[in-house]
Amino acid sequence: MDRAATAGAPKPANSKMQHSIISTDLTVTGDIVTAGDLTVEGAVDGSITCRTLTLGGTPDIKGDVTAETVRVCGAFSGTIAASQVHLVKSAVMKGDIRYKTLTIDEGASFEGKVARMKGAPTDS
């Protein structure tokens, strides 16, 4: 398989998954691509692609977020594209969300646009 075609794609689900943390005192410059889970509380000057992303505290991400699942627990401004997006009651989200399933807990704050991805379940 062409390496360029798979360069940005996470590894298959059967590979060993790891959980990485970018803490409040850490800044990462460049895009992050992982097949595992990631928690970001610090800064990322780039885009993030991962399986499950938890945004806590006040993460500063200067790029797009693409994941299977995104859980926003703190203040976040940016763009999210994920199958499942969950804004917990402590979330303060400003930006756009593309999703298949979106959950917004009571008490969460959201300002932005939402759009369902193709193949999302429809309301009955």
N, C-alpha and C positions, 0 to 999 in steps of 0.2 A: 504494500500500500504506500502511496505517496506520502512522505513525511509532511509536506506542506499542507496536504489535505487534512491531516489529523493534528497539526501543531497546536491549535487552540481548543481541541476537544479533550474533556476529562477522560481518564482511563475507564475501561469497562467496570461495571458494578461488582464483578467478582474479585477485583484486586483489593488488597488490604487497605482499609480506610483509616485515615488518621484525622485527629482533630487538632487544628492549629489555632493559636490565639495571637492577635495583634493587640497588645495592651495599650493603655492610654499614653504611655511614655514612648511609644514606638511609631516611627514613620517609615513607610515602605514606598519607594519610588519605582514605578513600573507596574505592569499588569500582573495580576495573580491568577494562576490557573491551577486548580487542584481537583482531584476526584473525591477528595474527602470533605470534611466539615470544617468550617471556619467561623471564628468569633472575632469581630472587629470592634474595638473600643477606641483605637488610635486613628492614625491617618494613613490613607493610601492615595498616592498620586498616580492613579491608573485605574483600570477596570478590573473587576473581580468576576471570575467564573468558578463556581464550585457546586458541590452537591447540596449542602445545607449551610446557610449563612445566618448567623445571629448578629444583629447590630445592637450593641449595648452602649450605655453612656452617651457620648456625643461624638460618634465616629465622623471623620472628615474624609469622604471618598470623592475624588475628583475624576470620576469615570462612571461607566455603566455597571450595574450589578445584574448578573445572569446566574440563576441557580434553579435547582429543582424546588427547593423550599427556602423562603426567606422569613425570618422572624425579627420584627423591629421592636426592640425593648426600650430604646432611648430616643434621642433627637437625631433625625436623619433628614438631609436634603439631598435629593438625587433622583435617579431613574432606576426602577426595578423591573426586571422581566423574570417571572418565575411561575412554575405550575401552581404552587401554593404560596400565598402571602398571608402572614398573620401580623396584624398590628395589635400588640398587647395593650392593656390599659395605660401603661406608662409611656407609650409611643407618642412622639410628636414628629409626624412625617410631612415633609413638603416636597412635592415632586410628582412624577408620573409613575403609574404602576400598570404593567401589562401582566395579566394573570389568567389562570384557569379557575382557581378557587381563591376567593378573598374573604378573610375574616377580620372584622374590626371590632375589638372589644369595647364595651362601654367605658368611657373615660379616655379612650385614645383620641388623638387629634390628627386629622388628615386634611391637607390642603393641596389640591392638584387634580390631575386627570386620571381616569382609569379606563382601561380597554381590555376586553376579554380576548384571549388568544384563540386562534382557530382550534377546534376540537374540545373546547370547554363545555362542561355540562350546561344544559339550558334549564331555565326555570319552568316548572310545570304549571 
